[in-house]
């Protein structure tokens, strides 16, 4: 489908197709993030889907908050980001394991995303 482009790339060519990639990032690997963003720019990629350990976002004692804050801020300045939550926190799962579906409504948990990763270019919901 052809449609007008975002502010992220190819503004001079408004009818080019949108493409995206999926990439996983190891917490703390800033160099990998920068390489992916550089390659995405070269390839004309506008959208990036990445996995996020839901348990890290749900756990207030997690040391990953700073990482995810940096990651989503950095990514969203270059591409549209779609975080994919994986690993249900055991305390909210139907069973106490990461592969269990949540025992509660997801809509009520969307607000549990840390405000530090909120951005106009991150798709949630």
C-alpha positions in Angstrom: 0.0 0.0 0.0 1.3 3.4 -0.9 0.6 6.4 1.4 2.3 9.6 2.5 5.4 9.1 4.5 6.2 10.0 8.1 8.6 12.7 9.1 11.2 10.0 9.7 12.4 9.4 6.2 11.9 9.8 2.5 9.9 13.0 2.9 10.9 14.0 -0.6 9.3 10.8 -2.0 5.8 10.7 -0.5 4.6 7.7 -2.4 7.2 5.1 -1.5 6.1 1.9 0.3 6.6 1.7 4.0 8.8 -1.2 5.2 9.7 -2.4 8.7 12.0 -4.8 10.4 12.0 -6.8 13.6 15.0 -6.6 15.9 15.8 -7.7 19.4 18.2 -5.7 21.5 20.3 -6.9 24.4 20.1 -4.5 27.3 23.1 -2.2 27.4 24.2 -2.9 23.8 24.1 0.7 22.6 26.4 0.0 19.6 24.0 -2.6 18.2 21.1 -0.1 18.4 23.2 2.5 16.5 24.2 0.0 13.9 20.5 -1.1 13.4 19.4 2.6 13.1 22.2 3.3 10.6 21.2 0.2 8.5 17.5 1.1 8.7 18.2 4.6 7.4 20.3 3.1 4.5 17.5 0.6 3.7 14.7 3.2 4.0 13.1 1.4 6.9 10.4 3.4 8.7 9.1 0.9 11.3 10.8 -1.3 13.9 9.2 -3.9 16.0 11.2 -5.1 19.1 10.6 -7.4 21.9 10.4 -6.1 25.5 10.4 -8.4 28.5 7.2 -7.4 30.2 8.5 -8.6 33.5 11.2 -5.9 33.3 8.7 -3.2 32.9 6.3 -4.5 35.5 9.0 -5.0 38.2 9.7 -1.8 40.1 13.1 -3.2 41.3 14.2 -3.9 37.7 17.5 -2.2 36.7 16.3 -2.2 33.1 14.2 1.0 33.4 17.1 3.3 32.4 17.9 1.0 29.4 14.4 0.9 28.1 14.0 4.7 28.6 17.2 5.3 26.5 16.3 2.6 23.9 12.8 3.9 23.2 13.8 7.5 23.2 16.6 6.7 20.7 14.6 4.5 18.4 11.5 6.8 18.3 13.6 9.7 17.1 14.5 7.7 13.9 11.6 5.2 13.3 8.1 4.3 14.4 8.4 1.7 17.2 6.1 -1.2 18.0 7.2 -2.9 21.3 6.0 -6.5 21.6 5.6 -7.5 25.2 6.9 -11.0 26.0 7.1 -12.9 29.2 4.1 -12.3 31.4 5.1 -11.4 34.9 4.3 -14.5 37.0 2.4 -12.5 39.6 -0.2 -11.4 37.1 -0.3 -14.6 34.9 -3.2 -17.1 34.9 -0.3 -19.4 36.0 3.0 -18.4 37.6 5.1 -18.8 34.5 6.2 -16.4 31.7 4.3 -18.3 29.0 1.0 -17.9 30.8 -1.6 -15.5 29.5 -2.4 -12.6 31.9 -5.1 -13.4 34.4 -6.3 -9.7 34.3 -7.5 -7.5 31.4 -4.6 -6.2 29.3 -6.2 -2.8 28.9 -5.9 -2.1 32.6 -2.2 -3.1 32.4 -1.3 -0.9 29.4 -1.1 2.0 31.8 1.7 0.2 33.7 4.2 1.1 31.0 6.7 3.4 32.5 6.1 7.0 31.4 9.8 7.2 30.4 9.1 5.1 27.3 6.0 7.1 26.2 6.5 8.7 22.8 4.4 9.9 19.8 6.2 7.3 17.7 5.7 4.2 19.9 2.5 2.3 19.1 0.8 0.9 22.2 -2.7 -0.5 22.5 
